[in-house]
């Protein structure tokens, strides 16, 4: 018998999240959790949902890949002319969500975004596989196209210059500087652990949220 969606249940019981183990800088905890996701064999551990919004508040979301994170910021790369790029251009506030089901963990990030330097964009672009670089060069991302053959024809007709494809001017990186990060650990009876870091302007404030 096929179950209805309302009947689907999962009890979370792998771990707990206590304030006593939370470092002062949330990016340190994020780094530990990301390493745990790799170690646990999570599928696409760097995948994150990126939410952006139009000036009037219409929100859109999609999955992209995290490409760098340090003790202050997150980085990803994309086509600046895509829908997300256009939305970021008019509203620089974004949200990121990571979910590692194998660990029963979620991280939610809210922050303000800016472009990386052109040099950083080009340097990263040149590390990508050649076919991925070609795809970035030919795809009019988020625009309506007539059919799949249109893309295939662009790919077939693309002439690779000596040294490989160069980074297009409308392609590059974004840096997300967070002002709120929440760490969610699944717990039994839906009484999950939620620790939120909130930037006060001078330091990170740690708070526990009700599940």
Buried (B, 14 or more C-beta within 10 A) or exposed (E): EEEEEEEEEEEBEEEEBEEEEBBEBBBEBBBEBBEBBEEBEBEEBBBBBBBBBEEEEEEEBBEBEBBBBEEEBBBBBBBBBBBBBBBBEEBBBBBBBBBBBEBBBBBBBBBBBEBBEEEBBBEBBEEBEEEEBBBBBBBBBEEEEEEEEEBEEBBEEEEEEEEEBEBBEBBBBBBBEBBBBBBBBBBEEEEBBBBBBBBEEEEBEBEEEEE
